[in-house]
Structure formats: C-alpha cells, structure tokens
C-alpha cells in the first residue's frame, strides 16, 4: 500500500484539479493569530463593530416580519432585481453606468471570480495577475489549473510596459491568455493604486491584444482622500468585467457580491451559478437591499473611511519610527493593507513563527505569488486592530526584525537576494 493511501484512502480517486487545492497561508495563520494575546496584523477583516448593530438588528427583524415569506424562499440565480438596481447606483459612484440586466449577484465577489474562471479557463490557459496578487484569486486559478503569469508592479501599481512585454513574450510562445486579473484601487496585498494615466494605457494594451480584463474592486469606496477613483469598467465596458462586494462597505457575513459583465458573459455566469448553488440566499439579498434603501449607507462608508485612515496613519507612523534601516513599505491611500519589504537576507515566512512567539502576526509574502516570489515581503493589515494595538504590534514586529538582522549578520544570508518590482526601494524607504 502506498504511503499516501494510509493517510487519505481516496488519494488515487481525486480529479487532477484537486491537486491545486492547498490551504491559504492566511487561513493557516488564523488559529494562532486570533488568540487574544496576539496582535494580529494578518487577516483583512473589516471592523463590523463600527456598524450601528442595534439598528441593523431592528432592520432584520422588521424584514422577517414584513417580507419573511419572500426573504426565506428560493430566488433566481441572477439575483434580486431591486438589489441589482441598487448595485448599479453604488457603481455609479465610480463612473460605472451598467444595466441591472447585466449584473449577477454572487456569494461574495469570490464566487464571481470562481464562476468566471470556470467559464473562461481550460487547464493550461494563461491568466495574467499582478505581482503580488490576491491570495484568494490565486487559489481559484490553481483550482482550475490555469497557468498564472505575474506582471510586475511598482508603487503605482501594474507597470504598463511590463504588461506589454509579457503579452509579446507569451504571443511569441504561442500561449493563450484568457484574461488579466487586477485590483487597480487600494490593491490587496500591495496597498497601491493605479493612477488614471496608467489605467488608460493598460486598457489600450489589453484591447489591442484582445485580452479581457477582470477588475476586482472591493475597496474602491474606501479611499482616505477625495472622491472615488474612476473604475476601469467606466472607460471600457466592452472589455472589462467588474467585480464588487458589500463585504467591506457593509458586512462580510451576508456574503453578497456581484459581477457586471457583457450581456453574453452574464448569461453564462447565471448558468454556472445555477449549477453551483441553484440560487443565492434570498435573505442576504433582501437584507442588503433593505440596508441600501433605508439606511444612510454613504454616511456609514464615510465613517469607515475615517476610522481606517486613523489606523493606516498609526501603522505608517509606527513603521517610520521603529522599523530598522533597509525596510521599505507602501503607503496606501485607502483600503486595508500595507506591503512591507524586509532587508536583504531576511525571510518573512521563516520569521513568522518567531513573530507569533513574540505575539504579533502577519501574512508572509509568498502566499501572494504563484511562482515562489515574496520571501522578503509581508502583508500587514490595519483594518481590524485599534490604533494603540497597531502601534504595539509594530513595536513587537520591529523587535523581531531587528533580531533577524542580528542573526543574518552573525550567520550570513539565508538565501540569495530576491528582487521583484515591489521589492525595489523607492520613496517609501524607512
């Protein structure tokens, strides 16, 4: 009997795609990171306690009493028509003018990503993704046996020339690119935002090469300065599929997201959704619709923005004051995350257990790449802890990094220096 069949008697029966099902580094951290003595700068959990929970509770009670017979019943796979109309009003804040007919409600934007990959990607097809990219997307692409090719970023997001060069190379190799996956605004994990000039150039490049763009935008309304950025979809509705979510602007527990897609693609998504879940939760959809209809949701988003700005500031000020020389980081203008590059010779993944021992948690950078990059990187999340806890967490983390530098200087570099677009020291040098 083979060794693996003793631990999993079904190992020889799984489909080939099951080999891509591996735990994410974030999920693996949660068990220890959530212990009360640990300052968790790891998970990107929104601070839902800032919601008026008493009012939300009353709203849900009234919803059950008034509309329970509908809210507790099956729904269509495309989603509640009134909610889809409200979703179009939300997207209009970013310059997107879509029809409710081309919106499909999904179980968070994560399901939209899964359905899109299911209908577009055959095993071996190329998916382009930023370097680094959202770990949940990389897991989905692996599940469907896509070949993820990373495109370099810098402090202003995806680099247009790198995208062009990558598409040229893949074209010479005769490889089929299905889409570019991008989080252009307050990126996860990088915290960087694509400026308007680059947005136009990237859309032009993708159109000229016939490459579809999947724009994932869960953080777009959570900017700390000024009005929301104009979405990619606003300027190219024919080649951009827009993914949105209420997880960051309302509450993730309802699991309500959406996709806005060209009409033919939306029809395929509805069929795929029927196959996956039959129908989405009516109650969750009615709850979000009721919230958007009866509550001052724009004012609540403003409160979230102010709270997260204060926490971002606490993190950046602490990094500036405490991190040793040679450490660099991004300076997000919104969203939840700061991307840190450690001094050469340090390994964030190897350091993580020692950080946990010092009661601070982060996510090592390797989880945000499909090709092994990111050893010097870590993602720090400022959305959940109070500002004073963030300051204490950075104090603990800086002490761990100092000790790692001492070990490196005593025993030598653990591995060859790694350079990626996001590793290059720029104006963010501490």
C-alpha positions in Angstrom: 0.0 0.0 0.0 1.3 3.4 -0.9 2.1 5.8 2.0 -0.4 8.4 0.9 -3.3 6.0 0.8 -2.8 5.3 4.5 -3.4 9.0 5.3 -6.0 9.5 2.6 -7.7 6.4 1.2 -9.2 8.5 -1.6 -6.0 10.0 -2.8 -5.9 8.0 -6.0 -9.5 8.9 -6.9 -9.4 12.7 -6.9 -9.6 14.7 -10.1 -6.3 16.2 -11.3 -7.7 19.7 -10.4 -7.8 18.7 -6.7 -4.0 18.9 -6.6 -4.4 22.7 -6.8 -6.4 22.7 -3.6 -4.0 23.8 -0.9 -4.7 25.8 2.3 -4.0 29.5 2.0 -1.3 30.9 4.2 -3.8 33.3 5.7 -6.2 30.6 6.8 -3.4 28.6 8.3 -2.5 31.6 10.5 -6.0 32.3 11.9 -5.9 29.7 14.6 -2.9 31.3 16.3 -3.4 34.9 15.1 -6.8 35.1 16.8 -5.6 34.3 20.3 -6.2 37.4 22.4 -2.6 37.9 23.4 -1.5 38.1 19.8 -1.7 41.4 17.9 -3.0 40.2 14.5 -1.9 42.3 11.6 -2.7 39.3 9.4 -6.4 38.9 8.3 -8.2 41.6 6.3 -11.3 41.5 8.5 -13.5 44.7 8.3 -14.3 46.3 11.6 -18.0 45.5 11.6 -18.5 46.6 15.2 -18.5 50.1 13.8 -21.9 49.4 12.2 -25.0 50.5 14.2 -25.7 46.9 15.1 -28.9 47.8 17.0 -30.4 49.5 14.0 -29.2 46.6 11.7 -30.8 44.2 14.1 -34.1 46.0 14.1 -34.0 46.2 10.3 -33.5 42.5 10.0 -36.4 41.8 12.4 -38.7 44.0 10.5 -37.6 42.4 7.3 -38.5 39.0 8.6 -41.9 40.2 9.8 -42.8 42.1 6.7 -41.2 40.1 3.9 -40.3 36.8 5.5 -42.3 34.7 3.1 -40.2 36.1 0.3 -36.9 36.5 2.1 -36.9 32.9 3.3 -37.8 31.5 -0.1 -35.8 30.4 -3.2 -34.6 33.1 -5.5 -33.3 33.4 -9.1 -29.7 32.6 -9.8 -29.1 36.1 -11.2 -30.2 37.8 -8.1 -33.0 40.1 -6.8 -33.9 42.7 -9.5 -34.3 45.5 -7.0 -30.9 44.7 -5.4 -29.3 44.7 -8.8 -30.7 48.2 -9.4 -29.2 49.4 -6.1 -25.9 47.9 -7.1 -25.9 50.0 -10.3 -26.4 53.1 -8.1 -23.3 52.0 -6.0 -21.1 51.5 -9.1 -22.2 54.9 -10.5 -20.1 56.5 -7.7 -17.0 55.2 -9.6 -18.3 56.3 -13.0 -19.7 52.9 -14.0 -23.0 53.0 -15.8 -24.3 49.5 -16.1 -27.7 47.9 -16.6 -29.3 45.8 -13.8 -29.8 43.2 -16.5 -26.0 42.7 -16.8 -25.5 42.3 -13.1 -25.4 38.9 -11.4 -25.4 38.7 -7.6 -22.9 36.2 -6.2 -21.8 34.8 -2.9 -19.2 37.5 -2.3 -17.1 38.6 -5.2 -15.1 35.4 -4.5 -17.8 33.3 -6.1 -17.9 35.7 -9.1 -14.2 35.1 -9.6 -14.7 31.3 -9.4 -17.6 31.3 -11.9 -15.6 33.5 -14.3 -12.6 31.2 -14.1 -14.9 28.2 -14.6 -16.4 29.6 -17.8 -13.2 31.0 -19.4 -10.2 28.9 -18.3 -9.2 25.5 -19.7 -6.3 23.7 -18.0 -3.0 25.3 -19.2 -4.6 28.6 -20.2 -2.6 31.7 -19.1 -4.1 34.1 -16.6 -2.2 37.3 -16.0 -2.1 38.6 -12.5 -0.2 41.4 -10.7 2.9 40.6 -8.7 1.8 40.2 -5.9 -1.9 39.3 -6.2 -4.9 38.4 -4.0 -4.3 35.0 -2.5 -8.0 34.0 -3.0 -7.7 34.6 -6.7 -4.5 32.6 -7.0 -6.3 29.7 -5.2 -9.1 29.8 -7.7 -6.8 29.9 -10.7 -4.9 27.0 -9.3 -8.1 25.0 -8.8 -9.0 25.4 -12.5 -5.4 24.5 -13.5 -4.6 27.9 -15.0 -1.0 28.9 -15.6 -0.6 32.2 -13.7 1.9 34.6 -15.2 2.7 37.5 -13.0 3.2 41.1 -14.3 5.4 43.4 -12.3 4.2 46.3 -10.2 5.8 49.3 -8.5 4.5 51.9 -6.1 1.9 53.0 -8.7 0.5 49.6 -9.4 0.7 47.5 -12.6 3.5 48.6 -14.9 2.1 49.1 -18.5 5.4 48.3 -20.2 5.8 45.1 -18.2 2.3 44.1 -19.3 3.1 44.8 -23.0 6.4 42.9 -22.8 4.7 39.9 -21.1 2.0 39.8 -23.7 4.6 40.0 -26.5 6.6 37.1 -25.0 3.5 34.9 -24.5 2.4 35.7 -28.1 5.8 34.5 -29.4 5.5 31.4 -27.4 2.0 30.7 -28.8 0.4 30.7 -25.4 -3.3 31.6 -24.9 -4.0 34.5 -22.5 -7.6 34.4 -21.2 -7.7 37.5 -19.0 -5.8 40.0 -16.9 -6.9 39.9 -13.2 -6.3 43.2 -11.5 -7.2 45.1 -8.3 -6.4 48.6 -9.5 -7.6 50.5 -6.4 -6.0 50.0 -3.0 -4.7 46.7 -4.1 -4.6 43.6 -1.9 -1.9 42.9 -0.8 0.2 45.8 -2.2 -1.9 48.7 -1.0 -1.1 50.6 -4.2 -3.4 52.4 -6.6 -3.2 52.6 -10.4 -3.2 56.3 -11.5 -5.5 57.5 -14.2 -2.8 57.7 -16.8 -1.8 54.1 -16.4 -5.4 53.0 -16.3 -5.9 54.3 -19.8 -2.7 52.8 -21.1 -3.5 49.3 -19.6 -7.0 49.4 -21.2 -5.4 50.3 -24.5 -2.9 47.5 -24.3 -5.4 44.9 -23.3 -7.8 46.0 -26.1 -5.0 45.8 -28.7 -4.0 42.3 -27.7 -7.6 41.1 -27.3 -7.2 40.4 -23.6 -10.3 40.6 -21.3 -9.8 42.5 -18.0 -11.3 41.3 -14.7 -11.4 44.3 -12.4 -11.8 43.3 -8.8 -12.8 46.3 -6.7 -13.8 45.5 -3.1 -12.0 48.6 -1.6 -12.9 51.3 -4.2 -15.1 53.3 -1.9 -12.7 53.2 1.0 -10.3 55.9 -0.1 -8.9 58.2 2.5 -8.6 61.3 0.4 -11.1 62.8 -2.1 -13.6 61.2 -4.4 -13.6 57.6 -5.5 -11.3 56.7 -8.4 -12.9 56.2 -11.8 -13.2 52.4 -12.4 -11.6 50.7 -15.4 -15.0 49.4 -16.3 -16.2 53.0 -16.7 -13.9 53.6 -19.6 -14.2 50.2 -21.4 -17.5 48.4 -20.8 -16.9 46.0 -23.7 -13.6 44.5 -22.4 -13.8 44.8 -18.6 -15.8 42.6 -16.2 -16.3 44.4 -12.9 -16.4 42.6 -9.6 -17.8 44.2 -6.4 -18.6 43.3 -2.9 -20.6 44.5 0.1 -18.1 42.7 2.5 -16.0 45.8 3.1 -18.7 48.6 2.9 -21.4 46.7 4.8 -20.7 43.3 6.3 -18.9 40.2 5.0 -21.3 37.9 6.9 -24.1 38.4 4.4 -21.8 37.1 1.6 -23.2 39.4 -1.1 -21.0 40.4 -4.1 -21.7 40.9 -7.8 -20.3 40.9 -11.3 -21.1 43.3 -14.0 -20.4 41.7 -17.4 -21.2 42.0 -21.1 -24.6 40.5 -21.7 -23.4 37.2 -23.2 -20.9 36.6 -20.4 -23.6 37.4 -17.8 -25.8 34.7 -19.3 -23.1 32.1 -18.9 -22.4 33.3 -15.4 -26.1 32.7 -14.5 -26.0 29.2 -15.8 -22.8 28.5 -13.9 -24.3 29.9 -10.7 -27.4 27.7 -11.1 -25.1 24.7 -11.4 -23.1 25.7 -8.3 -25.7 26.9 -5.8 -29.1 26.8 -7.6 -29.9 30.2 -6.1 -28.2 32.7 -3.8 -29.5 33.5 -0.3 -32.7 35.5 -0.6 -32.4 36.7 3.0 -28.9 38.1 2.5 -30.0 39.9 -0.7 -33.1 41.3 0.9 -31.0 42.4 3.9 -28.5 44.3 1.8 -31.3 45.8 -0.4 -33.1 47.0 2.8 -29.9 48.5 4.1 -29.2 50.4 0.9 -32.8 51.6 0.7 -33.5 52.6 4.3 -30.1 53.4 6.0 -27.6 56.2 5.4 -25.1 53.9 3.9 -23.0 56.6 2.3 -22.5 58.2 5.7 -21.5 54.8 7.1 -18.9 54.4 4.4 -17.6 57.9 5.3 -17.3 56.7 9.0 -15.4 53.6 7.9 -13.0 55.7 5.8 -12.2 58.0 8.7 -11.7 55.0 11.1 -9.4 53.1 8.6 -7.5 56.3 7.8 -6.7 56.7 11.5 -5.5 53.1 11.7 -3.5 53.5 8.5 -1.8 56.5 10.0 -1.0 54.7 13.2 0.7 51.9 11.2 2.7 54.1 8.9 3.9 56.3 11.8 5.0 53.3 13.8 6.8 51.7 10.8 8.6 55.0 10.2 9.6 55.3 13.9 10.5 51.7 14.6 11.5 49.6 11.6 15.2 49.1 11.1 17.1 50.6 8.1 16.6 48.7 4.9 13.0 48.0 5.5 10.5 49.6 2.9 6.8 49.7 2.6 3.9 51.1 0.5 1.8 54.0 1.6 -1.8 53.1 0.8 -4.3 55.9 0.0 -7.2 53.6 1.0 -8.2 50.0 1.7 -6.8 47.7 4.3 -3.2 46.8 3.7 0.5 47.8 3.8 3.1 45.8 1.9 6.4 45.6 3.6 9.8 44.5 2.1 12.3 43.3 4.6 16.1 44.0 4.4 18.0 41.6 2.1 18.8 38.2 3.6 15.6 38.0 5.7 12.9 35.5 5.0 9.4 36.6 6.1 8.0 33.1 6.0 10.8 31.6 8.1 10.4 34.6 10.5 6.6 34.2 11.0 6.7 31.5 13.8 9.2 33.7 15.7 6.9 36.7 15.3 4.0 34.6 16.7 6.2 33.7 19.7 6.5 37.4 20.2 2.7 37.8 20.0 2.4 39.5 16.6 1.1 38.0 13.4 1.4 39.0 9.7 1.0 37.2 6.4 4.2 36.1 4.6 4.5 37.4 1.1 5.0 34.1 -0.6 1.2 33.4 -0.4 0.6 36.2 -2.8 2.6 34.8 -5.7 2.1 31.7 -7.8 5.9 31.3 -8.5 7.7 31.4 -5.2 8.5 35.1 -5.1 7.8 37.2 -2.0 10.2 35.7 0.6 11.3 39.2 1.7 7.7 40.5 1.9 4.9 40.6 4.4 1.4 41.9 4.3 0.2 44.0 7.2 -3.4 44.7 7.8 -4.6 47.8 9.7 -8.3 47.4 9.4 -9.2 45.4 12.5 -7.0 46.4 15.5 -7.4 49.6 17.4 -4.7 52.2 16.7 -2.9 51.5 20.0 -2.9 47.8 19.3 -1.4 48.5 15.9 1.4 50.6 17.5 2.1 47.8 19.9 2.0 45.2 17.1 4.6 47.2 15.0 6.7 47.6 18.1 6.8 43.8 18.6 7.4 43.2 14.9 10.2 45.7 14.7 12.0 43.9 17.6 11.6 40.6 15.7 13.1 42.1 12.5 16.0 43.6 14.5 16.8 40.1 15.9 16.6 38.6 12.4 19.1 41.2 11.2 21.4 40.3 14.0 21.1 36.6 13.1 21.8 37.4 9.4 24.8 39.4 10.3 26.1 36.7 12.6 25.4 33.6 10.4 25.2 35.0 6.9 22.4 35.5 4.4 19.9 32.6 4.4 19.3 32.8 0.6 20.3 34.8 -2.4 18.9 38.3 -2.6 15.5 38.5 -4.3 14.4 41.4 -6.4 10.9 42.0 -7.7 9.1 45.1 -8.9 7.5 45.6 -5.5 10.8 45.0 -3.7 12.6 47.9 -5.2 13.3 50.6 -2.6 11.7 53.9 -3.6 10.4 56.9 -1.8 9.0 54.6 1.0 12.4 53.7 2.4 12.3 53.9 6.2 
